[in-house]
Amino acid sequence: MLGVAVVESGWGSLLPTIVIANLMHAGPAERSGELSIGDHVTNVNGTSLVGLPFSTSQGLIRVRKC
């Protein structure tokens, strides 16, 4: 679990992807210091999220590669 909440950037956005809406206090994402509220997530493990449906993007974020 990364400890992030994401929302759609909206179809009026110049970059239709997902945006970090919240970080869980002391969660992995917050502790890393590399993610901030308002950041656009454009790819996950080399897979572009631009223009993908929200549910697909969420699924790619949740998948863990070992």
PDBQT receptor file of N, H, CA, C and O in Angstrom, charges set to zero:
ATOM      1  N   MET A   1       0.843  -1.175   0.000  1.00  0.00    +0.000 N 
ATOM      2  CA  MET A   1       0.000   0.000   0.000  1.00  0.00    +0.000 C 
ATOM      3  C   MET A   1       0.893   1.245   0.000  1.00  0.00    +0.000 C 
ATOM      4  O   MET A   1       1.775   1.389   0.847  1.00  0.00    +0.000 OA
ATOM      5  N   LEU A   2       0.654   2.127  -0.947  1.00  0.00    +0.000 N 
ATOM      6  H   LEU A   2      -0.062   2.010  -1.634  1.00  0.00    +0.000 HD
ATOM      7  CA  LEU A   2       1.436   3.355  -1.054  1.00  0.00    +0.000 C 
ATOM      8  C   LEU A   2       0.977   4.437  -0.096  1.00  0.00    +0.000 C 
ATOM      9  O   LEU A   2       1.771   5.281   0.319  1.00  0.00    +0.000 OA
ATOM     10  N   GLY A   3      -0.291   4.417   0.256  1.00  0.00    +0.000 N 
ATOM     11  H   GLY A   3      -0.936   3.731  -0.081  1.00  0.00    +0.000 HD
ATOM     12  CA  GLY A   3      -0.806   5.460   1.128  1.00  0.00    +0.000 C 
ATOM     13  C   GLY A   3      -1.150   6.726   0.380  1.00  0.00    +0.000 C 
ATOM     14  O   GLY A   3      -0.915   7.827   0.879  1.00  0.00    +0.000 OA
ATOM     15  N   VAL A   4      -1.719   6.579  -0.843  1.00  0.00    +0.000 N 
ATOM     16  H   VAL A   4      -1.909   5.685  -1.248  1.00  0.00    +0.000 HD
ATOM     17  CA  VAL A   4      -2.147   7.739  -1.620  1.00  0.00    +0.000 C 
ATOM     18  C   VAL A   4      -3.609   7.597  -2.005  1.00  0.00    +0.000 C 
ATOM     19  O   VAL A   4      -4.120   6.490  -2.169  1.00  0.00    +0.000 OA
ATOM     20  N   ALA A   5      -4.272   8.736  -2.147  1.00  0.00    +0.000 N 
ATOM     21  H   ALA A   5      -3.857   9.636  -2.015  1.00  0.00    +0.000 HD
ATOM     22  CA  ALA A   5      -5.616   8.786  -2.715  1.00  0.00    +0.000 C 
ATOM     23  C   ALA A   5      -5.501   9.563  -4.012  1.00  0.00    +0.000 C 
ATOM     24  O   ALA A   5      -4.887  10.629  -4.046  1.00  0.00    +0.000 OA
ATOM     25  N   VAL A   6      -6.087   9.036  -5.083  1.00  0.00    +0.000 N 
ATOM     26  H   VAL A   6      -6.586   8.170  -5.055  1.00  0.00    +0.000 HD
ATOM     27  CA  VAL A   6      -5.980   9.686  -6.384  1.00  0.00    +0.000 C 
ATOM     28  C   VAL A   6      -7.363  10.029  -6.926  1.00  0.00    +0.000 C 
ATOM     29  O   VAL A   6      -8.358   9.389  -6.585  1.00  0.00    +0.000 OA
ATOM     30  N   VAL A   7      -7.405  11.054  -7.779  1.00  0.00    +0.000 N 
ATOM     31  H   VAL A   7      -6.597  11.574  -8.056  1.00  0.00    +0.000 HD
ATOM     32  CA  VAL A   7      -8.627  11.476  -8.452  1.00  0.00    +0.000 C 
ATOM     33  C   VAL A   7      -8.296  11.711  -9.924  1.00  0.00    +0.000 C 
ATOM     34  O   VAL A   7      -7.129  11.836 -10.297  1.00  0.00    +0.000 OA
ATOM     35  N   GLU A   8      -9.337  11.768 -10.751  1.00  0.00    +0.000 N 
ATOM     36  H   GLU A   8     -10.285  11.666 -10.448  1.00  0.00    +0.000 HD
ATOM     37  CA  GLU A   8      -9.137  12.078 -12.163  1.00  0.00    +0.000 C 
ATOM     38  C   GLU A   8      -8.771  13.546 -12.318  1.00  0.00    +0.000 C 
ATOM     39  O   GLU A   8      -9.261  14.398 -11.578  1.00  0.00    +0.000 OA
ATOM     40  N   SER A   9      -7.917  13.833 -13.273  1.00  0.00    +0.000 N 
ATOM     41  H   SER A   9      -7.518  13.140 -13.875  1.00  0.00    +0.000 HD
ATOM     42  CA  SER A   9      -7.545  15.226 -13.508  1.00  0.00    +0.000 C 
ATOM     43  C   SER A   9      -8.659  15.977 -14.215  1.00  0.00    +0.000 C 
ATOM     44  O   SER A   9      -8.691  17.207 -14.179  1.00  0.00    +0.000 OA
ATOM     45  N   GLY A  10      -9.561  15.270 -14.849  1.00  0.00    +0.000 N 
ATOM     46  H   GLY A  10      -9.535  14.270 -14.879  1.00  0.00    +0.000 HD
ATOM     47  CA  GLY A  10     -10.686  15.888 -15.542  1.00  0.00    +0.000 C 
ATOM     48  C   GLY A  10     -10.415  16.013 -17.032  1.00  0.00    +0.000 C 
ATOM     49  O   GLY A  10      -9.274  16.206 -17.454  1.00  0.00    +0.000 OA
ATOM     50  N   TRP A  11     -11.462  15.903 -17.815  1.00  0.00    +0.000 N 
ATOM     51  H   TRP A  11     -12.389  15.747 -17.472  1.00  0.00    +0.000 HD
ATOM     52  CA  TRP A  11     -11.298  15.905 -19.267  1.00  0.00    +0.000 C 
ATOM     53  C   TRP A  11     -10.936  17.279 -19.804  1.00  0.00    +0.000 C 
ATOM     54  O   TRP A  11     -10.476  17.373 -20.942  1.00  0.00    +0.000 OA
ATOM     55  N   GLY A  12     -11.122  18.342 -19.046  1.00  0.00    +0.000 N 
ATOM     56  H   GLY A  12     -11.496  18.266 -18.121  1.00  0.00    +0.000 HD
ATOM     57  CA  GLY A  12     -10.700  19.666 -19.475  1.00  0.00    +0.000 C 
ATOM     58  C   GLY A  12      -9.219  19.900 -19.243  1.00  0.00    +0.000 C 
ATOM     59  O   GLY A  12      -8.662  20.910 -19.671  1.00  0.00    +0.000 OA
ATOM     60  N   SER A  13      -8.599  18.968 -18.572  1.00  0.00    +0.000 N 
ATOM     61  H   SER A  13      -9.052  18.147 -18.224  1.00  0.00    +0.000 HD
ATOM     62  CA  SER A  13      -7.184  19.087 -18.244  1.00  0.00    +0.000 C 
ATOM     63  C   SER A  13      -6.316  18.935 -19.488  1.00  0.00    +0.000 C 
ATOM     64  O   SER A  13      -6.649  18.182 -20.402  1.00  0.00    +0.000 OA
ATOM     65  N   LEU A  14      -5.206  19.654 -19.511  1.00  0.00    +0.000 N 
ATOM     66  H   LEU A  14      -4.935  20.266 -18.768  1.00  0.00    +0.000 HD
ATOM     67  CA  LEU A  14      -4.261  19.502 -20.612  1.00  0.00    +0.000 C 
ATOM     68  C   LEU A  14      -3.597  18.136 -20.585  1.00  0.00    +0.000 C 
ATOM     69  O   LEU A  14      -3.117  17.658 -21.613  1.00  0.00    +0.000 OA
ATOM     70  N   LEU A  15      -3.567  17.504 -19.416  1.00  0.00    +0.000 N 
ATOM     71  H   LEU A  15      -3.958  17.892 -18.581  1.00  0.00    +0.000 HD
ATOM     72  CA  LEU A  15      -2.940  16.199 -19.255  1.00  0.00    +0.000 C 
ATOM     73  C   LEU A  15      -3.953  15.256 -18.601  1.00  0.00    +0.000 C 
ATOM     74  O   LEU A  15      -3.995  15.149 -17.375  1.00  0.00    +0.000 OA
ATOM     75  N   PRO A  16      -4.789  14.557 -19.428  1.00  0.00    +0.000 N 
ATOM     76  CA  PRO A  16      -5.821  13.692 -18.846  1.00  0.00    +0.000 C 
ATOM     77  C   PRO A  16      -5.222  12.447 -18.206  1.00  0.00    +0.000 C 
ATOM     78  O   PRO A  16      -4.951  11.452 -18.879  1.00  0.00    +0.000 OA
ATOM     79  N   THR A  17      -5.025  12.521 -16.915  1.00  0.00    +0.000 N 
ATOM     80  H   THR A  17      -5.245  13.329 -16.368  1.00  0.00    +0.000 HD
ATOM     81  CA  THR A  17      -4.432  11.415 -16.165  1.00  0.00    +0.000 C 
ATOM     82  C   THR A  17      -5.005  11.452 -14.749  1.00  0.00    +0.000 C 
ATOM     83  O   THR A  17      -6.138  11.896 -14.562  1.00  0.00    +0.000 OA
ATOM     84  N   ILE A  18      -4.258  11.001 -13.762  1.00  0.00    +0.000 N 
ATOM     85  H   ILE A  18      -3.337  10.640 -13.914  1.00  0.00    +0.000 HD
ATOM     86  CA  ILE A  18      -4.733  11.057 -12.388  1.00  0.00    +0.000 C 
ATOM     87  C   ILE A  18      -3.830  11.975 -11.568  1.00  0.00    +0.000 C 
ATOM     88  O   ILE A  18      -2.671  12.212 -11.909  1.00  0.00    +0.000 OA
ATOM     89  N   VAL A  19      -4.400  12.482 -10.480  1.00  0.00    +0.000 N 
ATOM     90  H   VAL A  19      -5.342  12.290 -10.204  1.00  0.00    +0.000 HD
ATOM     91  CA  VAL A  19      -3.711  13.443  -9.632  1.00  0.00    +0.000 C 
ATOM     92  C   VAL A  19      -3.740  12.919  -8.200  1.00  0.00    +0.000 C 
ATOM     93  O   VAL A  19      -4.745  12.356  -7.767  1.00  0.00    +0.000 OA
ATOM     94  N   ILE A  20      -2.657  13.097  -7.472  1.00  0.00    +0.000 N 
ATOM     95  H   ILE A  20      -1.840  13.554  -7.824  1.00  0.00    +0.000 HD
ATOM     96  CA  ILE A  20      -2.624  12.699  -6.067  1.00  0.00    +0.000 C 
ATOM     97  C   ILE A  20      -3.453  13.702  -5.268  1.00  0.00    +0.000 C 
ATOM     98  O   ILE A  20      -3.157  14.897  -5.255  1.00  0.00    +0.000 OA
ATOM     99  N   ALA A  21      -4.489  13.205  -4.606  1.00  0.00    +0.000 N 
ATOM    100  H   ALA A  21      -4.729  12.235  -4.616  1.00  0.00    +0.000 HD
ATOM    101  CA  ALA A  21      -5.399  14.057  -3.846  1.00  0.00    +0.000 C 
ATOM    102  C   ALA A  21      -5.056  14.091  -2.361  1.00  0.00    +0.000 C 
ATOM    103  O   ALA A  21      -5.353  15.071  -1.678  1.00  0.00    +0.000 OA
ATOM    104  N   ASN A  22      -4.437  13.038  -1.863  1.00  0.00    +0.000 N 
ATOM    105  H   ASN A  22      -4.195  12.242  -2.418  1.00  0.00    +0.000 HD
ATOM    106  CA  ASN A  22      -4.118  12.974  -0.439  1.00  0.00    +0.000 C 
ATOM    107  C   ASN A  22      -3.013  11.948  -0.215  1.00  0.00    +0.000 C 
ATOM    108  O   ASN A  22      -2.881  10.976  -0.959  1.00  0.00    +0.000 OA
ATOM    109  N   LEU A  23      -2.234  12.185   0.813  1.00  0.00    +0.000 N 
ATOM    110  H   LEU A  23      -2.341  12.975   1.418  1.00  0.00    +0.000 HD
ATOM    111  CA  LEU A  23      -1.203  11.235   1.229  1.00  0.00    +0.000 C 
ATOM    112  C   LEU A  23      -1.494  10.800   2.658  1.00  0.00    +0.000 C 
ATOM    113  O   LEU A  23      -1.776  11.629   3.524  1.00  0.00    +0.000 OA
ATOM    114  N   MET A  24      -1.425   9.501   2.897  1.00  0.00    +0.000 N 
ATOM    115  H   MET A  24      -1.196   8.828   2.194  1.00  0.00    +0.000 HD
ATOM    116  CA  MET A  24      -1.633   8.989   4.244  1.00  0.00    +0.000 C 
ATOM    117  C   MET A  24      -0.465   9.439   5.123  1.00  0.00    +0.000 C 
ATOM    118  O   MET A  24       0.698   9.242   4.771  1.00  0.00    +0.000 OA
ATOM    119  N   HIS A  25      -0.784  10.044   6.265  1.00  0.00    +0.000 N 
ATOM    120  H   HIS A  25      -1.729  10.205   6.551  1.00  0.00    +0.000 HD
ATOM    121  CA  HIS A  25       0.245  10.517   7.184  1.00  0.00    +0.000 C 
ATOM    122  C   HIS A  25       1.174   9.369   7.564  1.00  0.00    +0.000 C 
ATOM    123  O   HIS A  25       0.721   8.329   8.043  1.00  0.00    +0.000 OA
ATOM    124  N   ALA A  26       2.455   9.559   7.353  1.00  0.00    +0.000 N 
ATOM    125  H   ALA A  26       2.822  10.404   6.965  1.00  0.00    +0.000 HD
ATOM    126  CA  ALA A  26       3.506   8.594   7.674  1.00  0.00    +0.000 C 
ATOM    127  C   ALA A  26       3.440   7.333   6.801  1.00  0.00    +0.000 C 
ATOM    128  O   ALA A  26       4.081   6.328   7.111  1.00  0.00    +0.000 OA
ATOM    129  N   GLY A  27       2.660   7.389   5.705  1.00  0.00    +0.000 N 
ATOM    130  H   GLY A  27       2.140   8.205   5.454  1.00  0.00    +0.000 HD
ATOM    131  CA  GLY A  27       2.607   6.262   4.781  1.00  0.00    +0.000 C 
ATOM    132  C   GLY A  27       3.846   6.237   3.906  1.00  0.00    +0.000 C 
ATOM    133  O   GLY A  27       4.627   7.188   3.913  1.00  0.00    +0.000 OA
ATOM    134  N   PRO A  28       4.035   5.168   3.157  1.00  0.00    +0.000 N 
ATOM    135  CA  PRO A  28       5.225   5.034   2.324  1.00  0.00    +0.000 C 
ATOM    136  C   PRO A  28       5.433   6.196   1.350  1.00  0.00    +0.000 C 
ATOM    137  O   PRO A  28       6.560   6.662   1.182  1.00  0.00    +0.000 OA
ATOM    138  N   ALA A  29       4.376   6.665   0.715  1.00  0.00    +0.000 N 
ATOM    139  H   ALA A  29       3.460   6.287   0.851  1.00  0.00    +0.000 HD
ATOM    140  CA  ALA A  29       4.516   7.758  -0.251  1.00  0.00    +0.000 C 
ATOM    141  C   ALA A  29       4.958   9.049   0.432  1.00  0.00    +0.000 C 
ATOM    142  O   ALA A  29       5.816   9.765  -0.084  1.00  0.00    +0.000 OA
ATOM    143  N   GLU A  30       4.379   9.345   1.583  1.00  0.00    +0.000 N 
ATOM    144  H   GLU A  30       3.682   8.763   2.003  1.00  0.00    +0.000 HD
ATOM    145  CA  GLU A  30       4.766  10.560   2.307  1.00  0.00    +0.000 C 
ATOM    146  C   GLU A  30       6.198  10.457   2.818  1.00  0.00    +0.000 C 
ATOM    147  O   GLU A  30       6.968  11.413   2.725  1.00  0.00    +0.000 OA
ATOM    148  N   ARG A  31       6.549   9.299   3.355  1.00  0.00    +0.000 N 
ATOM    149  H   ARG A  31       5.924   8.522   3.431  1.00  0.00    +0.000 HD
ATOM    150  CA  ARG A  31       7.903   9.122   3.889  1.00  0.00    +0.000 C 
ATOM    151  C   ARG A  31       8.972   9.232   2.803  1.00  0.00    +0.000 C 
ATOM    152  O   ARG A  31      10.081   9.696   3.068  1.00  0.00    +0.000 OA
ATOM    153  N   SER A  32       8.646   8.812   1.596  1.00  0.00    +0.000 N 
ATOM    154  H   SER A  32       7.745   8.434   1.381  1.00  0.00    +0.000 HD
ATOM    155  CA  SER A  32       9.635   8.871   0.516  1.00  0.00    +0.000 C 
ATOM    156  C   SER A  32      10.001  10.309   0.170  1.00  0.00    +0.000 C 
ATOM    157  O   SER A  32      11.123  10.586  -0.254  1.00  0.00    +0.000 OA
ATOM    158  N   GLY A  33       9.057  11.216   0.350  1.00  0.00    +0.000 N 
ATOM    159  H   GLY A  33       8.145  10.991   0.694  1.00  0.00    +0.000 HD
ATOM    160  CA  GLY A  33       9.294  12.616   0.011  1.00  0.00    +0.000 C 
ATOM    161  C   GLY A  33       9.294  12.889  -1.485  1.00  0.00    +0.000 C 
ATOM    162  O   GLY A  33       9.583  14.010  -1.903  1.00  0.00    +0.000 OA
ATOM    163  N   GLU A  34       8.977  11.888  -2.299  1.00  0.00    +0.000 N 
ATOM    164  H   GLU A  34       8.743  10.977  -1.960  1.00  0.00    +0.000 HD
ATOM    165  CA  GLU A  34       9.017  12.046  -3.748  1.00  0.00    +0.000 C 
ATOM    166  C   GLU A  34       7.662  12.384  -4.360  1.00  0.00    +0.000 C 
ATOM    167  O   GLU A  34       7.601  12.794  -5.519  1.00  0.00    +0.000 OA
ATOM    168  N   LEU A  35       6.578  12.220  -3.609  1.00  0.00    +0.000 N 
ATOM    169  H   LEU A  35       6.628  11.886  -2.667  1.00  0.00    +0.000 HD
ATOM    170  CA  LEU A  35       5.238  12.517  -4.109  1.00  0.00    +0.000 C 
ATOM    171  C   LEU A  35       4.611  13.603  -3.258  1.00  0.00    +0.000 C 
ATOM    172  O   LEU A  35       4.845  13.682  -2.052  1.00  0.00    +0.000 OA
ATOM    173  N   SER A  36       3.808  14.441  -3.906  1.00  0.00    +0.000 N 
ATOM    174  H   SER A  36       3.618  14.376  -4.886  1.00  0.00    +0.000 HD
ATOM    175  CA  SER A  36       3.113  15.516  -3.204  1.00  0.00    +0.000 C 
ATOM    176  C   SER A  36       1.673  15.598  -3.693  1.00  0.00    +0.000 C 
ATOM    177  O   SER A  36       1.369  15.194  -4.815  1.00  0.00    +0.000 OA
ATOM    178  N   ILE A  37       0.794  16.119  -2.855  1.00  0.00    +0.000 N 
ATOM    179  H   ILE A  37       1.041  16.447  -1.944  1.00  0.00    +0.000 HD
ATOM    180  CA  ILE A  37      -0.585  16.357  -3.259  1.00  0.00    +0.000 C 
ATOM    181  C   ILE A  37      -0.563  17.306  -4.459  1.00  0.00    +0.000 C 
ATOM    182  O   ILE A  37       0.136  18.319  -4.454  1.00  0.00    +0.000 OA
ATOM    183  N   GLY A  38      -1.334  16.960  -5.475  1.00  0.00    +0.000 N 
ATOM    184  H   GLY A  38      -1.902  16.136  -5.479  1.00  0.00    +0.000 HD
ATOM    185  CA  GLY A  38      -1.392  17.764  -6.691  1.00  0.00    +0.000 C 
ATOM    186  C   GLY A  38      -0.502  17.251  -7.812  1.00  0.00    +0.000 C 
ATOM    187  O   GLY A  38      -0.620  17.703  -8.951  1.00  0.00    +0.000 OA
ATOM    188  N   ASP A  39       0.386  16.312  -7.504  1.00  0.00    +0.000 N 
ATOM    189  H   ASP A  39       0.482  15.945  -6.579  1.00  0.00    +0.000 HD
ATOM    190  CA  ASP A  39       1.234  15.734  -8.550  1.00  0.00    +0.000 C 
ATOM    191  C   ASP A  39       0.394  14.939  -9.539  1.00  0.00    +0.000 C 
ATOM    192  O   ASP A  39      -0.516  14.211  -9.141  1.00  0.00    +0.000 OA
ATOM    193  N   HIS A  40       0.699  15.076 -10.837  1.00  0.00    +0.000 N 
ATOM    194  H   HIS A  40       1.438  15.667 -11.161  1.00  0.00    +0.000 HD
ATOM    195  CA  HIS A  40       0.076  14.248 -11.871  1.00  0.00    +0.000 C 
ATOM    196  C   HIS A  40       0.897  12.972 -11.987  1.00  0.00    +0.000 C 
ATOM    197  O   HIS A  40       2.123  13.019 -12.079  1.00  0.00    +0.000 OA
ATOM    198  N   VAL A  41       0.216  11.837 -11.982  1.00  0.00    +0.000 N 
ATOM    199  H   VAL A  41      -0.780  11.799 -11.907  1.00  0.00    +0.000 HD
ATOM    200  CA  VAL A  41       0.888  10.553 -12.173  1.00  0.00    +0.000 C 
ATOM    201  C   VAL A  41       0.732  10.219 -13.651  1.00  0.00    +0.000 C 
ATOM    202  O   VAL A  41      -0.371   9.931 -14.117  1.00  0.00    +0.000 OA
ATOM    203  N   THR A  42       1.833  10.259 -14.381  1.00  0.00    +0.000 N 
ATOM    204  H   THR A  42       2.728  10.493 -14.003  1.00  0.00    +0.000 HD
ATOM    205  CA  THR A  42       1.779  10.067 -15.830  1.00  0.00    +0.000 C 
ATOM    206  C   THR A  42       2.135   8.655 -16.276  1.00  0.00    +0.000 C 
ATOM    207  O   THR A  42       1.745   8.230 -17.363  1.00  0.00    +0.000 OA
ATOM    208  N   ASN A  43       2.880   7.921 -15.434  1.00  0.00    +0.000 N 
ATOM    209  H   ASN A  43       3.197   8.267 -14.550  1.00  0.00    +0.000 HD
ATOM    210  CA  ASN A  43       3.179   6.529 -15.783  1.00  0.00    +0.000 C 
ATOM    211  C   ASN A  43       3.499   5.734 -14.533  1.00  0.00    +0.000 C 
ATOM    212  O   ASN A  43       3.884   6.280 -13.499  1.00  0.00    +0.000 OA
ATOM    213  N   VAL A  44       3.329   4.431 -14.660  1.00  0.00    +0.000 N 
ATOM    214  H   VAL A  44       3.017   3.987 -15.500  1.00  0.00    +0.000 HD
ATOM    215  CA  VAL A  44       3.626   3.497 -13.576  1.00  0.00    +0.000 C 
ATOM    216  C   VAL A  44       4.430   2.359 -14.175  1.00  0.00    +0.000 C 
ATOM    217  O   VAL A  44       3.968   1.675 -15.088  1.00  0.00    +0.000 OA
ATOM    218  N   ASN A  45       5.625   2.161 -13.663  1.00  0.00    +0.000 N 
ATOM    219  H   ASN A  45       6.001   2.717 -12.921  1.00  0.00    +0.000 HD
ATOM    220  CA  ASN A  45       6.499   1.084 -14.151  1.00  0.00    +0.000 C 
ATOM    221  C   ASN A  45       6.632   1.105 -15.671  1.00  0.00    +0.000 C 
ATOM    222  O   ASN A  45       6.637   0.054 -16.311  1.00  0.00    +0.000 OA
ATOM    223  N   GLY A  46       6.740   2.309 -16.250  1.00  0.00    +0.000 N 
ATOM    224  H   GLY A  46       6.736   3.163 -15.730  1.00  0.00    +0.000 HD
ATOM    225  CA  GLY A  46       6.929   2.440 -17.688  1.00  0.00    +0.000 C 
ATOM    226  C   GLY A  46       5.663   2.414 -18.517  1.00  0.00    +0.000 C 
ATOM    227  O   GLY A  46       5.730   2.560 -19.738  1.00  0.00    +0.000 OA
ATOM    228  N   THR A  47       4.503   2.233 -17.889  1.00  0.00    +0.000 N 
ATOM    229  H   THR A  47       4.448   2.114 -16.898  1.00  0.00    +0.000 HD
ATOM    230  CA  THR A  47       3.224   2.231 -18.605  1.00  0.00    +0.000 C 
ATOM    231  C   THR A  47       2.569   3.598 -18.466  1.00  0.00    +0.000 C 
ATOM    232  O   THR A  47       2.311   4.055 -17.352  1.00  0.00    +0.000 OA
ATOM    233  N   SER A  48       2.299   4.251 -19.593  1.00  0.00    +0.000 N 
ATOM    234  H   SER A  48       2.508   3.880 -20.498  1.00  0.00    +0.000 HD
ATOM    235  CA  SER A  48       1.681   5.574 -19.580  1.00  0.00    +0.000 C 
ATOM    236  C   SER A  48       0.242   5.486 -19.080  1.00  0.00    +0.000 C 
ATOM    237  O   SER A  48      -0.501   4.580 -19.458  1.00  0.00    +0.000 OA
ATOM    238  N   LEU A  49      -0.144   6.437 -18.225  1.00  0.00    +0.000 N 
ATOM    239  H   LEU A  49       0.459   7.173 -17.918  1.00  0.00    +0.000 HD
ATOM    240  CA  LEU A  49      -1.516   6.530 -17.729  1.00  0.00    +0.000 C 
ATOM    241  C   LEU A  49      -2.307   7.602 -18.466  1.00  0.00    +0.000 C 
ATOM    242  O   LEU A  49      -3.509   7.747 -18.241  1.00  0.00    +0.000 OA
ATOM    243  N   VAL A  50      -1.648   8.357 -19.345  1.00  0.00    +0.000 N 
ATOM    244  H   VAL A  50      -0.672   8.239 -19.528  1.00  0.00    +0.000 HD
ATOM    245  CA  VAL A  50      -2.289   9.467 -20.036  1.00  0.00    +0.000 C 
ATOM    246  C   VAL A  50      -3.436   8.962 -20.904  1.00  0.00    +0.000 C 
ATOM    247  O   VAL A  50      -3.230   8.150 -21.806  1.00  0.00    +0.000 OA
ATOM    248  N   GLY A  51      -4.640   9.445 -20.629  1.00  0.00    +0.000 N 
ATOM    249  H   GLY A  51      -4.807  10.105 -19.896  1.00  0.00    +0.000 HD
ATOM    250  CA  GLY A  51      -5.818   9.079 -21.399  1.00  0.00    +0.000 C 
ATOM    251  C   GLY A  51      -6.469   7.765 -21.020  1.00  0.00    +0.000 C 
ATOM    252  O   GLY A  51      -7.503   7.413 -21.587  1.00  0.00    +0.000 OA
ATOM    253  N   LEU A  52      -5.896   7.025 -20.078  1.00  0.00    +0.000 N 
ATOM    254  H   LEU A  52      -5.055   7.311 -19.617  1.00  0.00    +0.000 HD
ATOM    255  CA  LEU A  52      -6.498   5.755 -19.658  1.00  0.00    +0.000 C 
ATOM    256  C   LEU A  52      -7.689   6.008 -18.749  1.00  0.00    +0.000 C 
ATOM    257  O   LEU A  52      -7.733   7.024 -18.055  1.00  0.00    +0.000 OA
ATOM    258  N   PRO A  53      -8.662   5.091 -18.744  1.00  0.00    +0.000 N 
ATOM    259  CA  PRO A  53      -9.761   5.218 -17.792  1.00  0.00    +0.000 C 
ATOM    260  C   PRO A  53      -9.225   5.196 -16.351  1.00  0.00    +0.000 C 
ATOM    261  O   PRO A  53      -8.207   4.567 -16.060  1.00  0.00    +0.000 OA
ATOM    262  N   PHE A  54      -9.928   5.890 -15.476  1.00  0.00    +0.000 N 
ATOM    263  H   PHE A  54     -10.754   6.401 -15.713  1.00  0.00    +0.000 HD
ATOM    264  CA  PHE A  54      -9.520   5.997 -14.084  1.00  0.00    +0.000 C 
ATOM    265  C   PHE A  54      -9.347   4.626 -13.433  1.00  0.00    +0.000 C 
ATOM    266  O   PHE A  54      -8.364   4.395 -12.728  1.00  0.00    +0.000 OA
ATOM    267  N   SER A  55     -10.289   3.722 -13.665  1.00  0.00    +0.000 N 
ATOM    268  H   SER A  55     -11.087   3.910 -14.238  1.00  0.00    +0.000 HD
ATOM    269  CA  SER A  55     -10.211   2.397 -13.037  1.00  0.00    +0.000 C 
ATOM    270  C   SER A  55      -8.977   1.618 -13.506  1.00  0.00    +0.000 C 
ATOM    271  O   SER A  55      -8.369   0.886 -12.724  1.00  0.00    +0.000 OA
ATOM    272  N   THR A  56      -8.615   1.775 -14.768  1.00  0.00    +0.000 N 
ATOM    273  H   THR A  56      -9.109   2.369 -15.402  1.00  0.00    +0.000 HD
ATOM    274  CA  THR A  56      -7.417   1.114 -15.293  1.00  0.00    +0.000 C 
ATOM    275  C   THR A  56      -6.166   1.673 -14.629  1.00  0.00    +0.000 C 
ATOM    276  O   THR A  56      -5.264   0.931 -14.242  1.00  0.00    +0.000 OA
ATOM    277  N   SER A  57      -6.130   3.009 -14.504  1.00  0.00    +0.000 N 
ATOM    278  H   SER A  57      -6.863   3.613 -14.818  1.00  0.00    +0.000 HD
ATOM    279  CA  SER A  57      -4.989   3.661 -13.851  1.00  0.00    +0.000 C 
ATOM    280  C   SER A  57      -4.856   3.205 -12.404  1.00  0.00    +0.000 C 
ATOM    281  O   SER A  57      -3.752   2.917 -11.941  1.00  0.00    +0.000 OA
ATOM    282  N   GLN A  58      -5.970   3.138 -11.694  1.00  0.00    +0.000 N 
ATOM    283  H   GLN A  58      -6.866   3.372 -12.070  1.00  0.00    +0.000 HD
ATOM    284  CA  GLN A  58      -5.936   2.670 -10.302  1.00  0.00    +0.000 C 
ATOM    285  C   GLN A  58      -5.396   1.250 -10.234  1.00  0.00    +0.000 C 
ATOM    286  O   GLN A  58      -4.588   0.933  -9.362  1.00  0.00    +0.000 OA
ATOM    287  N   GLY A  59      -5.835   0.398 -11.144  1.00  0.00    +0.000 N 
ATOM    288  H   GLY A  59      -6.492   0.656 -11.853  1.00  0.00    +0.000 HD
ATOM    289  CA  GLY A  59      -5.376  -0.986 -11.160  1.00  0.00    +0.000 C 
ATOM    290  C   GLY A  59      -3.878  -1.088 -11.387  1.00  0.00    +0.000 C 
ATOM    291  O   GLY A  59      -3.215  -1.919 -10.766  1.00  0.00    +0.000 OA
ATOM    292  N   LEU A  60      -3.337  -0.260 -12.262  1.00  0.00    +0.000 N 
ATOM    293  H   LEU A  60      -3.875   0.416 -12.766  1.00  0.00    +0.000 HD
ATOM    294  CA  LEU A  60      -1.900  -0.279 -12.523  1.00  0.00    +0.000 C 
ATOM    295  C   LEU A  60      -1.113   0.195 -11.309  1.00  0.00    +0.000 C 
ATOM    296  O   LEU A  60      -0.017  -0.300 -11.048  1.00  0.00    +0.000 OA
ATOM    297  N   ILE A  61      -1.662   1.147 -10.570  1.00  0.00    +0.000 N 
ATOM    298  H   ILE A  61      -2.553   1.549 -10.783  1.00  0.00    +0.000 HD
ATOM    299  CA  ILE A  61      -0.993   1.620  -9.357  1.00  0.00    +0.000 C 
ATOM    300  C   ILE A  61      -0.991   0.536  -8.290  1.00  0.00    +0.000 C 
ATOM    301  O   ILE A  61      -0.018   0.405  -7.547  1.00  0.00    +0.000 OA
ATOM    302  N   ARG A  62      -2.054  -0.234  -8.204  1.00  0.00    +0.000 N 
ATOM    303  H   ARG A  62      -2.845  -0.128  -8.807  1.00  0.00    +0.000 HD
ATOM    304  CA  ARG A  62      -2.187  -1.252  -7.168  1.00  0.00    +0.000 C 
ATOM    305  C   ARG A  62      -1.349  -2.496  -7.435  1.00  0.00    +0.000 C 
ATOM    306  O   ARG A  62      -0.979  -3.203  -6.497  1.00  0.00    +0.000 OA
ATOM    307  N   VAL A  63      -1.045  -2.771  -8.697  1.00  0.00    +0.000 N 
ATOM    308  H   VAL A  63      -1.345  -2.196  -9.459  1.00  0.00    +0.000 HD
ATOM    309  CA  VAL A  63      -0.280  -3.973  -9.047  1.00  0.00    +0.000 C 
ATOM    310  C   VAL A  63       1.150  -3.809  -8.564  1.00  0.00    +0.000 C 
ATOM    311  O   VAL A  63       1.796  -2.793  -8.821  1.00  0.00    +0.000 OA
ATOM    312  N   ARG A  64       1.633  -4.819  -7.866  1.00  0.00    +0.000 N 
ATOM    313  H   ARG A  64       1.109  -5.644  -7.657  1.00  0.00    +0.000 HD
ATOM    314  CA  ARG A  64       3.005  -4.799  -7.371  1.00  0.00    +0.000 C 
ATOM    315  C   ARG A  64       3.829  -5.788  -8.162  1.00  0.00    +0.000 C 
ATOM    316  O   ARG A  64       3.427  -6.936  -8.349  1.00  0.00    +0.000 OA
ATOM    317  N   LYS A  65       4.980  -5.344  -8.628  1.00  0.00    +0.000 N 
ATOM    318  H   LYS A  65       5.307  -4.411  -8.476  1.00  0.00    +0.000 HD
ATOM    319  CA  LYS A  65       5.900  -6.248  -9.311  1.00  0.00    +0.000 C 
ATOM    320  C   LYS A  65       6.992  -6.641  -8.338  1.00  0.00    +0.000 C 
ATOM    321  O   LYS A  65       7.638  -5.781  -7.738  1.00  0.00    +0.000 OA
ATOM    322  N   CYS A  66       7.200  -7.935  -8.181  1.00  0.00    +0.000 N 
ATOM    323  H   CYS A  66       6.675  -8.633  -8.668  1.00  0.00    +0.000 HD
ATOM    324  CA  CYS A  66       8.231  -8.422  -7.261  1.00  0.00    +0.000 C 
ATOM    325  C   CYS A  66       9.442  -8.866  -8.043  1.00  0.00    +0.000 C 
ATOM    326  O   CYS A  66      10.427  -9.311  -7.455  1.00  0.00    +0.000 OA
TER     327      CYS A  66
